[in-house]
């Protein structure tokens, strides 16, 4: 049953990763990855970006054109601008809907493959021993706990294995995140100190009060 | 300058007159619109006079709350169509979109006073003021219904300044949607309401539900018919009036785009109040203004190459009265040639 051991571990790892990185970030990454394939949807998005660029160019031209001196040119640009804007808006909702659909699908898959599996596998393989404890090494109550709830006595049950994986991974994740956070914070504070050393503007109020004081001294 | 005003012979250039409107016999509704003070009323009166020469009967309606038809023809017009003095097939009327609703409702209440549905006016009034803009649309529809029954061959609308006009033309679509919803609801929940209201469908304040619904349904039918007619380019066209100045041009461009959105045909622009100083004139203001007008005129010709751009001169007299209007109207058909 070593493959089941690995499966459980991988599932718990995925759950922990999703929890730490965040579902939205993962969705975004996958979405970008999905769009990098030459699908019709990716082409639509590329078109939309192109159109957006075009729109910005037209808007730039429109702003650069004097409506009073070159009315005809301005009006033509304006028509183009309005048309492009209209098309962009129309397309935007469509594309957003496709994105939402993708997200929904992804969320469903993620939930089934992590939370679903987390619940289903222990139920299904409840009676199966993951591995056997060496005979006689542990007292009865440890063996009883290790085989909880339904695995044969003297073995480690799937639920306990899952629980152990979760606990270990959570600890590791916390440690990694903590270390990363510390590193980032120290780097930031270093940078901030340097910045402070570089620029130290005199606060206006202080400067004013200093002046007043010097006057008083005089 | 005169080169531009000479009738161009090649086929694809649009001629600088409103002859195409006169020739299009199928036209039933003609709107004349533009910014305030550019000469909409003068243009619509002139167009009406020219149309009266080639049509069996023409009706000129002013929907502008600041009525100018009476001033233009030096004759008092009211809510009823009245023949213009000196014409036997040209009538005019002035409607006020706001007050005509009040009149309409009051008249209805009076007319129905004998029957047991005297409160319908009140109900309609409640409804009318519940939806923004519906009052104007209703009165407009009512006027159109009247006008249709009067069997004029062509009807010219002298509309209120731009924004107002566009709102007016939008109403049919808006109202049609709202009313379709209302009547759908009433058919769905009609039985339920009937059960609640009792045997004779009486509403709490002595009104009758089915009567109100019937009324709304006929109104909706009228409006949707009018809507379809307005969007038919064989039946309806919009004449834009402007002066060669920035704001007026800006409004015209906006209006043309919006009309295109509503699907209302427009292919004529009347450029009014052009200055043609006599050669050798030393009027500084006139030449300066002429230069500015020339600039915008060139822009108009460049931008609206698919339009009949009619150029009308600024006269030294006020265009009022039948004779002057007739003289002015000639220039809508025969391009004005500036004195050289």
Interface residues (C-beta under 8 A of the other chain):
Chain A: X67 X68 X69 X70 X71 X72 X75 X76 X78 X79 X82
Chain B: X246 X249 X250 X253 X257 X295 X296 X298 X299 X300 X302 X303
